[in-house]
């Protein structure tokens, strides 16, 4: 099932969908397919909210959006070019 998942991910990315939405949608879609085929139990889906909260709660990963926001502000204000000069 993994090669089919990879091909469908490439297909969605070539259609122009963002990576985050493609990964999450295909993950949930293939989770449902896996449950229907009996490859794993639905109990694994109950852990999904705890996993999401664990990622959101991580303070180290909080720096990533702030860093990209800072880069955007520096670019839009023109300070990035001034710093390079």
PDB file of N, CA, C and O in Angstrom:
ATOM      1  N   UNK A   1       0.811  -1.188   0.000  1.00  0.00           N
ATOM      2  CA  UNK A   1       0.000   0.000   0.000  1.00  0.00           C
ATOM      3  C   UNK A   1       0.865   1.268   0.000  1.00  0.00           C
ATOM      4  O   UNK A   1       0.401   2.328  -0.420  1.00  0.00           O
ATOM      5  N   UNK A   2       2.105   1.170   0.461  1.00  0.00           N
ATOM      6  CA  UNK A   2       2.981   2.337   0.525  1.00  0.00           C
ATOM      7  C   UNK A   2       3.297   2.916  -0.858  1.00  0.00           C
ATOM      8  O   UNK A   2       3.285   4.138  -1.003  1.00  0.00           O
ATOM      9  N   UNK A   3       3.582   2.095  -1.890  1.00  0.00           N
ATOM     10  CA  UNK A   3       3.825   2.697  -3.211  1.00  0.00           C
ATOM     11  C   UNK A   3       2.600   3.430  -3.764  1.00  0.00           C
ATOM     12  O   UNK A   3       2.737   4.452  -4.437  1.00  0.00           O
ATOM     13  N   UNK A   4       1.435   2.919  -3.486  1.00  0.00           N
ATOM     14  CA  UNK A   4       0.212   3.591  -3.946  1.00  0.00           C
ATOM     15  C   UNK A   4       0.047   4.926  -3.233  1.00  0.00           C
ATOM     16  O   UNK A   4      -0.362   5.917  -3.837  1.00  0.00           O
ATOM     17  N   UNK A   5       0.370   4.941  -1.939  1.00  0.00           N
ATOM     18  CA  UNK A   5       0.295   6.192  -1.181  1.00  0.00           C
ATOM     19  C   UNK A   5       1.287   7.211  -1.736  1.00  0.00           C
ATOM     20  O   UNK A   5       0.958   8.390  -1.868  1.00  0.00           O
ATOM     21  N   UNK A   6       2.482   6.770  -2.055  1.00  0.00           N
ATOM     22  CA  UNK A   6       3.498   7.685  -2.586  1.00  0.00           C
ATOM     23  C   UNK A   6       3.082   8.248  -3.936  1.00  0.00           C
ATOM     24  O   UNK A   6       3.240   9.443  -4.188  1.00  0.00           O
ATOM     25  N   UNK A   7       2.557   7.406  -4.794  1.00  0.00           N
ATOM     26  CA  UNK A   7       2.124   7.870  -6.121  1.00  0.00           C
ATOM     27  C   UNK A   7       0.963   8.855  -5.993  1.00  0.00           C
ATOM     28  O   UNK A   7       0.919   9.856  -6.708  1.00  0.00           O
ATOM     29  N   UNK A   8       0.034   8.580  -5.095  1.00  0.00           N
ATOM     30  CA  UNK A   8      -1.086   9.506  -4.923  1.00  0.00           C
ATOM     31  C   UNK A   8      -0.628  10.824  -4.308  1.00  0.00           C
ATOM     32  O   UNK A   8      -1.200  11.870  -4.610  1.00  0.00           O
ATOM     33  N   UNK A   9       0.397  10.796  -3.446  1.00  0.00           N
ATOM     34  CA  UNK A   9       0.933  12.041  -2.908  1.00  0.00           C
ATOM     35  C   UNK A   9       1.579  12.870  -4.007  1.00  0.00           C
ATOM     36  O   UNK A   9       1.379  14.083  -4.071  1.00  0.00           O
ATOM     37  N   UNK A  10       2.349  12.227  -4.867  1.00  0.00           N
ATOM     38  CA  UNK A  10       2.963  12.938  -5.987  1.00  0.00           C
ATOM     39  C   UNK A  10       1.886  13.507  -6.904  1.00  0.00           C
ATOM     40  O   UNK A  10       2.023  14.624  -7.405  1.00  0.00           O
ATOM     41  N   UNK A  11       0.826  12.754  -7.124  1.00  0.00           N
ATOM     42  CA  UNK A  11      -0.280  13.216  -7.967  1.00  0.00           C
ATOM     43  C   UNK A  11      -0.924  14.473  -7.385  1.00  0.00           C
ATOM     44  O   UNK A  11      -1.163  15.440  -8.107  1.00  0.00           O
ATOM     45  N   UNK A  12      -1.206  14.460  -6.076  1.00  0.00           N
ATOM     46  CA  UNK A  12      -1.823  15.626  -5.444  1.00  0.00           C
ATOM     47  C   UNK A  12      -0.885  16.833  -5.465  1.00  0.00           C
ATOM     48  O   UNK A  12      -1.333  17.965  -5.646  1.00  0.00           O
ATOM     49  N   UNK A  13       0.407  16.594  -5.281  1.00  0.00           N
ATOM     50  CA  UNK A  13       1.350  17.703  -5.327  1.00  0.00           C
ATOM     51  C   UNK A  13       1.469  18.283  -6.724  1.00  0.00           C
ATOM     52  O   UNK A  13       1.633  19.493  -6.882  1.00  0.00           O
ATOM     53  N   UNK A  14       1.388  17.431  -7.745  1.00  0.00           N
ATOM     54  CA  UNK A  14       1.430  17.933  -9.120  1.00  0.00           C
ATOM     55  C   UNK A  14       0.160  18.690  -9.491  1.00  0.00           C
ATOM     56  O   UNK A  14       0.177  19.540 -10.382  1.00  0.00           O
ATOM     57  N   UNK A  15      -0.937  18.383  -8.809  1.00  0.00           N
ATOM     58  CA  UNK A  15      -2.165  19.144  -9.043  1.00  0.00           C
ATOM     59  C   UNK A  15      -2.101  20.542  -8.431  1.00  0.00           C
ATOM     60  O   UNK A  15      -2.896  21.416  -8.777  1.00  0.00           O
ATOM     61  N   UNK A  16      -1.151  20.746  -7.523  1.00  0.00           N
ATOM     62  CA  UNK A  16      -0.959  22.074  -6.963  1.00  0.00           C
ATOM     63  C   UNK A  16      -1.458  22.239  -5.533  1.00  0.00           C
ATOM     64  O   UNK A  16      -1.493  23.358  -5.022  1.00  0.00           O
ATOM     65  N   UNK A  17      -1.842  21.157  -4.884  1.00  0.00           N
ATOM     66  CA  UNK A  17      -2.277  21.262  -3.499  1.00  0.00           C
ATOM     67  C   UNK A  17      -1.065  21.452  -2.592  1.00  0.00           C
ATOM     68  O   UNK A  17      -0.001  20.896  -2.867  1.00  0.00           O
ATOM     69  N   UNK A  18      -1.205  22.223  -1.523  1.00  0.00           N
ATOM     70  CA  UNK A  18      -0.080  22.398  -0.591  1.00  0.00           C
ATOM     71  C   UNK A  18       0.311  21.072   0.066  1.00  0.00           C
ATOM     72  O   UNK A  18      -0.510  20.166   0.208  1.00  0.00           O
ATOM     73  N   UNK A  19       1.559  20.984   0.457  1.00  0.00           N
ATOM     74  CA  UNK A  19       2.103  19.746   1.013  1.00  0.00           C
ATOM     75  C   UNK A  19       1.382  19.352   2.295  1.00  0.00           C
ATOM     76  O   UNK A  19       1.061  18.180   2.488  1.00  0.00           O
ATOM     77  N   UNK A  20       1.126  20.312   3.168  1.00  0.00           N
ATOM     78  CA  UNK A  20       0.498  19.999   4.454  1.00  0.00           C
ATOM     79  C   UNK A  20      -0.897  19.406   4.256  1.00  0.00           C
ATOM     80  O   UNK A  20      -1.262  18.432   4.915  1.00  0.00           O
ATOM     81  N   UNK A  21      -1.664  19.989   3.359  1.00  0.00           N
ATOM     82  CA  UNK A  21      -3.018  19.494   3.126  1.00  0.00           C
ATOM     83  C   UNK A  21      -2.993  18.149   2.418  1.00  0.00           C
ATOM     84  O   UNK A  21      -3.815  17.278   2.702  1.00  0.00           O
ATOM     85  N   UNK A  22      -2.060  17.980   1.507  1.00  0.00           N
ATOM     86  CA  UNK A  22      -1.957  16.698   0.795  1.00  0.00           C
ATOM     87  C   UNK A  22      -1.585  15.572   1.744  1.00  0.00           C
ATOM     88  O   UNK A  22      -2.184  14.497   1.703  1.00  0.00           O
ATOM     89  N   UNK A  23      -0.595  15.814   2.604  1.00  0.00           N
ATOM     90  CA  UNK A  23      -0.176  14.779   3.543  1.00  0.00           C
ATOM     91  C   UNK A  23      -1.282  14.417   4.527  1.00  0.00           C
ATOM     92  O   UNK A  23      -1.515  13.241   4.806  1.00  0.00           O
ATOM     93  N   UNK A  24      -1.961  15.436   5.051  1.00  0.00           N
ATOM     94  CA  UNK A  24      -3.000  15.145   6.039  1.00  0.00           C
ATOM     95  C   UNK A  24      -4.207  14.466   5.402  1.00  0.00           C
ATOM     96  O   UNK A  24      -4.755  13.524   5.973  1.00  0.00           O
ATOM     97  N   UNK A  25      -4.625  14.925   4.239  1.00  0.00           N
ATOM     98  CA  UNK A  25      -5.789  14.326   3.591  1.00  0.00           C
ATOM     99  C   UNK A  25      -5.510  12.884   3.166  1.00  0.00           C
ATOM    100  O   UNK A  25      -6.345  12.001   3.361  1.00  0.00           O
ATOM    101  N   UNK A  26      -4.338  12.652   2.586  1.00  0.00           N
ATOM    102  CA  UNK A  26      -4.015  11.293   2.163  1.00  0.00           C
ATOM    103  C   UNK A  26      -3.786  10.374   3.349  1.00  0.00           C
ATOM    104  O   UNK A  26      -4.113   9.189   3.284  1.00  0.00           O
ATOM    105  N   UNK A  27      -3.232  10.899   4.428  1.00  0.00           N
ATOM    106  CA  UNK A  27      -3.063  10.088   5.630  1.00  0.00           C
ATOM    107  C   UNK A  27      -4.388   9.628   6.192  1.00  0.00           C
ATOM    108  O   UNK A  27      -4.549   8.460   6.549  1.00  0.00           O
ATOM    109  N   UNK A  28      -5.346  10.551   6.273  1.00  0.00           N
ATOM    110  CA  UNK A  28      -6.666  10.171   6.776  1.00  0.00           C
ATOM    111  C   UNK A  28      -7.398   9.260   5.804  1.00  0.00           C
ATOM    112  O   UNK A  28      -8.083   8.327   6.224  1.00  0.00           O
ATOM    113  N   UNK A  29      -7.259   9.519   4.509  1.00  0.00           N
ATOM    114  CA  UNK A  29      -7.920   8.678   3.514  1.00  0.00           C
ATOM    115  C   UNK A  29      -7.393   7.249   3.568  1.00  0.00           C
ATOM    116  O   UNK A  29      -8.175   6.298   3.568  1.00  0.00           O
ATOM    117  N   UNK A  30      -6.084   7.095   3.614  1.00  0.00           N
ATOM    118  CA  UNK A  30      -5.520   5.749   3.657  1.00  0.00           C
ATOM    119  C   UNK A  30      -5.687   5.090   5.017  1.00  0.00           C
ATOM    120  O   UNK A  30      -5.636   3.865   5.120  1.00  0.00           O
ATOM    121  N   UNK A  31      -5.885   5.889   6.065  1.00  0.00           N
ATOM    122  CA  UNK A  31      -6.217   5.292   7.360  1.00  0.00           C
ATOM    123  C   UNK A  31      -7.600   4.641   7.287  1.00  0.00           C
ATOM    124  O   UNK A  31      -7.805   3.543   7.805  1.00  0.00           O
ATOM    125  N   UNK A  32      -8.532   5.318   6.649  1.00  0.00           N
ATOM    126  CA  UNK A  32      -9.874   4.751   6.488  1.00  0.00           C
ATOM    127  C   UNK A  32      -9.821   3.504   5.608  1.00  0.00           C
ATOM    128  O   UNK A  32     -10.481   2.505   5.892  1.00  0.00           O
ATOM    129  N   UNK A  33      -9.029   3.574   4.540  1.00  0.00           N
ATOM    130  CA  UNK A  33      -8.877   2.401   3.669  1.00  0.00           C
ATOM    131  C   UNK A  33      -8.246   1.243   4.440  1.00  0.00           C
ATOM    132  O   UNK A  33      -8.667   0.096   4.295  1.00  0.00           O
ATOM    133  N   UNK A  34      -7.239   1.543   5.257  1.00  0.00           N
ATOM    134  CA  UNK A  34      -6.593   0.506   6.046  1.00  0.00           C
ATOM    135  C   UNK A  34      -7.520  -0.122   7.070  1.00  0.00           C
ATOM    136  O   UNK A  34      -7.445  -1.322   7.331  1.00  0.00           O
ATOM    137  N   UNK A  35      -8.399   0.695   7.652  1.00  0.00           N
ATOM    138  CA  UNK A  35      -9.382   0.157   8.597  1.00  0.00           C
ATOM    139  C   UNK A  35     -10.367  -0.741   7.877  1.00  0.00           C
ATOM    140  O   UNK A  35     -10.722  -1.806   8.381  1.00  0.00           O
ATOM    141  N   UNK A  36     -10.815  -0.317   6.691  1.00  0.00           N
ATOM    142  CA  UNK A  36     -11.778  -1.121   5.937  1.00  0.00           C
ATOM    143  C   UNK A  36     -11.170  -2.439   5.453  1.00  0.00           C
ATOM    144  O   UNK A  36     -11.858  -3.457   5.380  1.00  0.00           O
ATOM    145  N   UNK A  37      -9.881  -2.411   5.126  1.00  0.00           N
ATOM    146  CA  UNK A  37      -9.224  -3.639   4.674  1.00  0.00           C
ATOM    147  C   UNK A  37      -8.784  -4.523   5.834  1.00  0.00           C
ATOM    148  O   UNK A  37      -8.360  -5.660   5.626  1.00  0.00           O
ATOM    149  N   UNK A  38      -8.883  -4.009   7.038  1.00  0.00           N
ATOM    150  CA  UNK A  38      -8.503  -4.792   8.212  1.00  0.00           C
ATOM    151  C   UNK A  38      -7.014  -4.797   8.490  1.00  0.00           C
ATOM    152  O   UNK A  38      -6.518  -5.681   9.188  1.00  0.00           O
ATOM    153  N   UNK A  39      -6.287  -3.814   7.949  1.00  0.00           N
ATOM    154  CA  UNK A  39      -4.846  -3.758   8.168  1.00  0.00           C
ATOM    155  C   UNK A  39      -4.486  -3.229   9.557  1.00  0.00           C
ATOM    156  O   UNK A  39      -3.462  -3.614  10.121  1.00  0.00           O
ATOM    157  N   UNK A  40      -5.313  -2.358  10.103  1.00  0.00           N
ATOM    158  CA  UNK A  40      -5.143  -1.945  11.488  1.00  0.00           C
ATOM    159  C   UNK A  40      -6.492  -1.574  12.079  1.00  0.00           C
ATOM    160  O   UNK A  40      -7.469  -1.395  11.352  1.00  0.00           O
ATOM    161  N   UNK A  41      -6.542  -1.459  13.391  1.00  0.00           N
ATOM    162  CA  UNK A  41      -7.816  -1.259  14.095  1.00  0.00           C
ATOM    163  C   UNK A  41      -8.145   0.223  14.206  1.00  0.00           C
ATOM    164  O   UNK A  41      -7.250   1.065  14.134  1.00  0.00           O
ATOM    165  N   UNK A  42      -9.409   0.543  14.380  1.00  0.00           N
ATOM    166  CA  UNK A  42      -9.796   1.946  14.547  1.00  0.00           C
ATOM    167  C   UNK A  42      -9.305   2.553  15.857  1.00  0.00           C
ATOM    168  O   UNK A  42      -9.362   3.771  16.024  1.00  0.00           O
ATOM    169  N   UNK A  43      -8.825   1.734  16.786  1.00  0.00           N
ATOM    170  CA  UNK A  43      -8.320   2.281  18.047  1.00  0.00           C
ATOM    171  C   UNK A  43      -7.116   3.191  17.833  1.00  0.00           C
ATOM    172  O   UNK A  43      -6.865   4.085  18.641  1.00  0.00           O
ATOM    173  N   UNK A  44      -6.373   2.974  16.760  1.00  0.00           N
ATOM    174  CA  UNK A  44      -5.217   3.823  16.480  1.00  0.00           C
ATOM    175  C   UNK A  44      -5.640   5.246  16.138  1.00  0.00           C
ATOM    176  O   UNK A  44      -4.880   6.187  16.366  1.00  0.00           O
ATOM    177  N   UNK A  45      -6.837   5.415  15.596  1.00  0.00           N
ATOM    178  CA  UNK A  45      -7.316   6.758  15.255  1.00  0.00           C
ATOM    179  C   UNK A  45      -7.702   7.552  16.504  1.00  0.00           C
ATOM    180  O   UNK A  45      -7.775   8.780  16.452  1.00  0.00           O
ATOM    181  N   UNK A  46      -7.946   6.876  17.613  1.00  0.00           N
ATOM    182  CA  UNK A  46      -8.295   7.586  18.838  1.00  0.00           C
ATOM    183  C   UNK A  46      -7.099   8.311  19.438  1.00  0.00           C
ATOM    184  O   UNK A  46      -7.277   9.231  20.237  1.00  0.00           O
ATOM    185  N   UNK A  47      -5.903   7.922  19.075  1.00  0.00           N
ATOM    186  CA  UNK A  47      -4.701   8.578  19.569  1.00  0.00           C
ATOM    187  C   UNK A  47      -4.359   9.838  18.774  1.00  0.00           C
ATOM    188  O   UNK A  47      -3.448  10.573  19.158  1.00  0.00           O
ATOM    189  N   UNK A  48      -5.060  10.100  17.691  1.00  0.00           N
ATOM    190  CA  UNK A  48      -4.743  11.238  16.831  1.00  0.00           C
ATOM    191  C   UNK A  48      -4.848  12.584  17.551  1.00  0.00           C
ATOM    192  O   UNK A  48      -3.942  13.404  17.396  1.00  0.00           O
ATOM    193  N   UNK A  49      -5.904  12.860  18.331  1.00  0.00           N
ATOM    194  CA  UNK A  49      -5.948  14.152  19.033  1.00  0.00           C
ATOM    195  C   UNK A  49      -4.798  14.330  20.018  1.00  0.00           C
ATOM    196  O   UNK A  49      -4.268  15.433  20.152  1.00  0.00           O
ATOM    197  N   UNK A  50      -4.408  13.273  20.702  1.00  0.00           N
ATOM    198  CA  UNK A  50      -3.294  13.389  21.638  1.00  0.00           C
ATOM    199  C   UNK A  50      -1.983  13.661  20.912  1.00  0.00           C
ATOM    200  O   UNK A  50      -1.142  14.409  21.411  1.00  0.00           O
ATOM    201  N   UNK A  51      -1.803  13.065  19.745  1.00  0.00           N
ATOM    202  CA  UNK A  51      -0.589  13.316  18.966  1.00  0.00           C
ATOM    203  C   UNK A  51      -0.549  14.758  18.462  1.00  0.00           C
ATOM    204  O   UNK A  51       0.504  15.396  18.485  1.00  0.00           O
ATOM    205  N   UNK A  52      -1.697  15.271  18.006  1.00  0.00           N
ATOM    206  CA  UNK A  52      -1.733  16.647  17.532  1.00  0.00           C
ATOM    207  C   UNK A  52      -1.455  17.630  18.661  1.00  0.00           C
ATOM    208  O   UNK A  52      -0.716  18.597  18.477  1.00  0.00           O
ATOM    209  N   UNK A  53      -2.044  17.385  19.828  1.00  0.00           N
ATOM    210  CA  UNK A  53      -1.816  18.271  20.956  1.00  0.00           C
ATOM    211  C   UNK A  53      -0.360  18.208  21.409  1.00  0.00           C
ATOM    212  O   UNK A  53       0.199  19.214  21.847  1.00  0.00           O
ATOM    213  N   UNK A  54       0.246  17.047  21.308  1.00  0.00           N
ATOM    214  CA  UNK A  54       1.648  16.917  21.675  1.00  0.00           C
ATOM    215  C   UNK A  54       2.559  17.721  20.765  1.00  0.00           C
ATOM    216  O   UNK A  54       3.558  18.274  21.225  1.00  0.00           O
ATOM    217  N   UNK A  55       2.233  17.794  19.489  1.00  0.00           N
ATOM    218  CA  UNK A  55       3.027  18.582  18.551  1.00  0.00           C
ATOM    219  C   UNK A  55       2.804  20.073  18.796  1.00  0.00           C
ATOM    220  O   UNK A  55       3.751  20.858  18.764  1.00  0.00           O
ATOM    221  N   UNK A  56       1.558  20.459  19.040  1.00  0.00           N
ATOM    222  CA  UNK A  56       1.255  21.867  19.270  1.00  0.00           C
ATOM    223  C   UNK A  56       1.878  22.357  20.572  1.00  0.00           C
ATOM    224  O   UNK A  56       2.281  23.516  20.672  1.00  0.00           O
ATOM    225  N   UNK A  57       1.958  21.489  21.558  1.00  0.00           N
ATOM    226  CA  UNK A  57       2.468  21.859  22.872  1.00  0.00           C
ATOM    227  C   UNK A  57       3.992  21.999  22.896  1.00  0.00           C
ATOM    228  O   UNK A  57       4.528  22.581  23.839  1.00  0.00           O
ATOM    229  N   UNK A  58       4.697  21.488  21.901  1.00  0.00           N
ATOM    230  CA  UNK A  58       6.150  21.505  21.871  1.00  0.00           C
ATOM    231  C   UNK A  58       6.654  22.941  21.716  1.00  0.00           C
ATOM    232  O   UNK A  58       6.388  23.585  20.701  1.00  0.00           O
ATOM    233  N   UNK A  59       7.372  23.437  22.707  1.00  0.00           N
ATOM    234  CA  UNK A  59       7.839  24.825  22.671  1.00  0.00           C
ATOM    235  C   UNK A  59       8.996  25.030  21.705  1.00  0.00           C
ATOM    236  O   UNK A  59       9.211  26.145  21.232  1.00  0.00           O
ATOM    237  N   UNK A  60       9.732  23.991  21.410  1.00  0.00           N
ATOM    238  CA  UNK A  60      10.852  24.122  20.483  1.00  0.00           C
ATOM    239  C   UNK A  60      10.353  24.409  19.075  1.00  0.00           C
ATOM    240  O   UNK A  60      10.951  25.211  18.359  1.00  0.00           O
ATOM    241  N   UNK A  61       9.267  23.764  18.672  1.00  0.00           N
ATOM    242  CA  UNK A  61       8.728  23.971  17.331  1.00  0.00           C
ATOM    243  C   UNK A  61       8.031  25.320  17.186  1.00  0.00           C
ATOM    244  O   UNK A  61       7.701  25.721  16.070  1.00  0.00           O
ATOM    245  N   UNK A  62       7.803  26.018  18.279  1.00  0.00           N
ATOM    246  CA  UNK A  62       7.156  27.320  18.226  1.00  0.00           C
ATOM    247  C   UNK A  62       8.041  28.360  17.533  1.00  0.00           C
ATOM    248  O   UNK A  62       7.534  29.353  17.011  1.00  0.00           O
ATOM    249  N   UNK A  63       9.339  28.141  17.525  1.00  0.00           N
ATOM    250  CA  UNK A  63      10.260  29.097  16.911  1.00  0.00           C
ATOM    251  C   UNK A  63      10.141  29.120  15.396  1.00  0.00           C
ATOM    252  O   UNK A  63      10.483  30.129  14.777  1.00  0.00           O
ATOM    253  N   UNK A  64       9.669  28.045  14.778  1.00  0.00           N
ATOM    254  CA  UNK A  64       9.627  27.979  13.318  1.00  0.00           C
ATOM    255  C   UNK A  64       8.686  29.023  12.706  1.00  0.00           C
ATOM    256  O   UNK A  64       9.114  29.747  11.807  1.00  0.00           O
ATOM    257  N   UNK A  65       7.423  29.138  13.148  1.00  0.00           N
ATOM    258  CA  UNK A  65       6.583  30.186  12.541  1.00  0.00           C
ATOM    259  C   UNK A  65       7.062  31.595  12.865  1.00  0.00           C
ATOM    260  O   UNK A  65       6.913  32.500  12.045  1.00  0.00           O
ATOM    261  N   UNK A  66       7.641  31.794  14.058  1.00  0.00           N
ATOM    262  CA  UNK A  66       8.161  33.108  14.391  1.00  0.00           C
ATOM    263  C   UNK A  66       9.354  33.474  13.511  1.00  0.00           C
ATOM    264  O   UNK A  66       9.495  34.630  13.112  1.00  0.00           O
ATOM    265  N   UNK A  67      10.204  32.510  13.210  1.00  0.00           N
ATOM    266  CA  UNK A  67      11.360  32.766  12.356  1.00  0.00           C
ATOM    267  C   UNK A  67      10.916  33.115  10.943  1.00  0.00           C
ATOM    268  O   UNK A  67      11.454  34.045  10.342  1.00  0.00           O
ATOM    269  N   UNK A  68       9.950  32.391  10.405  1.00  0.00           N
ATOM    270  CA  UNK A  68       9.474  32.713   9.053  1.00  0.00           C
ATOM    271  C   UNK A  68       8.749  34.054   9.030  1.00  0.00           C
ATOM    272  O   UNK A  68       8.854  34.795   8.053  1.00  0.00           O
ATOM    273  N   UNK A  69       8.016  34.373  10.092  1.00  0.00           N
ATOM    274  CA  UNK A  69       7.342  35.678  10.177  1.00  0.00           C
ATOM    275  C   UNK A  69       8.370  36.800  10.230  1.00  0.00           C
ATOM    276  O   UNK A  69       8.184  37.836   9.593  1.00  0.00           O
ATOM    277  N   UNK A  70       9.458  36.607  10.984  1.00  0.00           N
ATOM    278  CA  UNK A  70      10.505  37.612  11.060  1.00  0.00           C
ATOM    279  C   UNK A  70      11.141  37.812   9.688  1.00  0.00           C
ATOM    280  O   UNK A  70      11.404  38.949   9.296  1.00  0.00           O
ATOM    281  N   UNK A  71      11.391  36.728   8.952  1.00  0.00           N
ATOM    282  CA  UNK A  71      11.950  36.851   7.615  1.00  0.00           C
ATOM    283  C   UNK A  71      11.023  37.593   6.668  1.00  0.00           C
ATOM    284  O   UNK A  71      11.477  38.382   5.839  1.00  0.00           O
ATOM    285  N   UNK A  72       9.736  37.342   6.787  1.00  0.00           N
ATOM    286  CA  UNK A  72       8.759  38.038   5.954  1.00  0.00           C
ATOM    287  C   UNK A  72       8.738  39.525   6.263  1.00  0.00           C
ATOM    288  O   UNK A  72       8.682  40.349   5.351  1.00  0.00           O
ATOM    289  N   UNK A  73       8.781  39.874   7.541  1.00  0.00           N
ATOM    290  CA  UNK A  73       8.786  41.284   7.929  1.00  0.00           C
ATOM    291  C   UNK A  73      10.051  41.977   7.421  1.00  0.00           C
ATOM    292  O   UNK A  73       9.983  43.096   6.914  1.00  0.00           O
ATOM    293  N   UNK A  74      11.204  41.316   7.556  1.00  0.00           N
ATOM    294  CA  UNK A  74      12.449  41.912   7.072  1.00  0.00           C
ATOM    295  C   UNK A  74      12.438  42.100   5.561  1.00  0.00           C
ATOM    296  O   UNK A  74      12.970  43.088   5.054  1.00  0.00           O
ATOM    297  N   UNK A  75      11.842  41.166   4.845  1.00  0.00           N
ATOM    298  CA  UNK A  75      11.795  41.289   3.387  1.00  0.00           C
ATOM    299  C   UNK A  75      10.854  42.399   2.956  1.00  0.00           C
ATOM    300  O   UNK A  75      11.198  43.214   2.100  1.00  0.00           O
ATOM    301  N   UNK A  76       9.673  42.431   3.544  1.00  0.00           N
ATOM    302  CA  UNK A  76       8.669  43.431   3.135  1.00  0.00           C
ATOM    303  C   UNK A  76       9.083  44.852   3.512  1.00  0.00           C
ATOM    304  O   UNK A  76       8.755  45.801   2.800  1.00  0.00           O
ATOM    305  N   UNK A  77       9.789  45.003   4.608  1.00  0.00           N
ATOM    306  CA  UNK A  77      10.183  46.353   5.020  1.00  0.00           C
ATOM    307  C   UNK A  77      11.415  46.852   4.275  1.00  0.00           C
ATOM    308  O   UNK A  77      11.727  48.041   4.335  1.00  0.00           O
ATOM    309  N   UNK A  78      12.115  45.976   3.580  1.00  0.00           N
ATOM    310  CA  UNK A  78      13.302  46.377   2.850  1.00  0.00           C
ATOM    311  C   UNK A  78      14.567  46.298   3.684  1.00  0.00           C
ATOM    312  O   UNK A  78      15.654  46.584   3.182  1.00  0.00           O
ATOM    313  N   UNK A  79      14.448  45.920   4.936  1.00  0.00           N
ATOM    314  CA  UNK A  79      15.616  45.848   5.804  1.00  0.00           C
ATOM    315  C   UNK A  79      16.557  44.720   5.402  1.00  0.00           C
ATOM    316  O   UNK A  79      17.762  44.812   5.640  1.00  0.00           O
ATOM    317  N   UNK A  80      16.034  43.665   4.802  1.00  0.00           N
ATOM    318  CA  UNK A  80      16.879  42.548   4.405  1.00  0.00           C
ATOM    319  C   UNK A  80      17.883  42.965   3.335  1.00  0.00           C
ATOM    320  O   UNK A  80      19.043  42.554   3.380  1.00  0.00           O
ATOM    321  N   UNK A  81      17.452  43.768   2.385  1.00  0.00           N
ATOM    322  CA  UNK A  81      18.382  44.258   1.359  1.00  0.00           C
ATOM    323  C   UNK A  81      19.401  45.198   1.953  1.00  0.00           C
ATOM    324  O   UNK A  81      20.573  45.161   1.578  1.00  0.00           O
ATOM    325  N   UNK A  82      18.969  46.050   2.885  1.00  0.00           N
ATOM    326  CA  UNK A  82      19.904  46.960   3.530  1.00  0.00           C
ATOM    327  C   UNK A  82      20.947  46.200   4.339  1.00  0.00           C
ATOM    328  O   UNK A  82      22.114  46.590   4.368  1.00  0.00           O
ATOM    329  N   UNK A  83      20.535  45.122   4.995  1.00  0.00           N
ATOM    330  CA  UNK A  83      21.485  44.342   5.770  1.00  0.00           C
ATOM    331  C   UNK A  83      22.497  43.639   4.872  1.00  0.00           C
ATOM    332  O   UNK A  83      23.658  43.484   5.249  1.00  0.00           O
ATOM    333  N   UNK A  84      22.060  43.212   3.682  1.00  0.00           N
ATOM    334  CA  UNK A  84      22.986  42.562   2.754  1.00  0.00           C
ATOM    335  C   UNK A  84      23.976  43.545   2.150  1.00  0.00           C
ATOM    336  O   UNK A  84      25.122  43.195   1.870  1.00  0.00           O
ATOM    337  N   UNK A  85      23.520  44.790   1.951  1.00  0.00           N
ATOM    338  CA  UNK A  85      24.413  45.828   1.383  1.00  0.00           C
ATOM    339  C   UNK A  85      25.394  46.252   2.447  1.00  0.00           C
ATOM    340  O   UNK A  85      26.240  47.112   2.200  1.00  0.00           O
TER     341      UNK A  85
END
